[in-house]
């Protein structure tokens, strides 16, 4: 009788080890999935910060009134362009990776003044081609 009790106890311990191993494997897979999501989100936030920084950098630059499209590169990963539109309006475009931000402005007294309302993450113009980085 003791021998049967020992075998059943051993079987129970082995069953617990197998179940624990399965649970740990599942938790590890979940952890890997969540880690990939967090990494992706961190990269997206980093890219958004880069493009916002580039837009602010471009806003502070001295832009000429000619040519119609001028581009500058504040860093390796971002680019800022100023597009002169009709009706004394300008569009500042900043891009980093796949993200773009825009800021409208106008020309008054020969100077470019940007809108105090901040940037937008959608094209403020009807013609989408004018909102792309050249």
C-alpha positions, 0 to 999 in steps of 0.5 A: 500500500505504501508503494502505491501511495509513493507512486501516486505522490510522484505522479502528482508531483510530476503533473504539477511540474508539467502544469507549472511548466505549461503556465510559465511557457504561456506567461513567457509568450505573453511577456514577449508579445507585450514587450514587442508592443511596448517597444513599438509604442516607445518607437512611435513616441520617439518618432513623434517627439522627433517630428514635433521637435523638427517642426519647432526647430523649423518655426524658429528658422529664418526662411526666405520668401523665395524659392517656393519650396525650401528644405532643411534638415535639423538632424539625421532622422528628420526634415523640415520644408517650407512651402509658399502658397498663394494668398500670402500663406505658407505651410511648414512641413516636418517629417520623421520616418513615416510621420508628418506634421504641418503648421500654417503661417502667413506673410505679413510685412515681408515676414513669415508668421506662423499660426499661434494655434499650433501644429496639426497632424492632418493636411490642412490643404485640400490638395494633399500633394502640397502637404508632402515633403518634396 
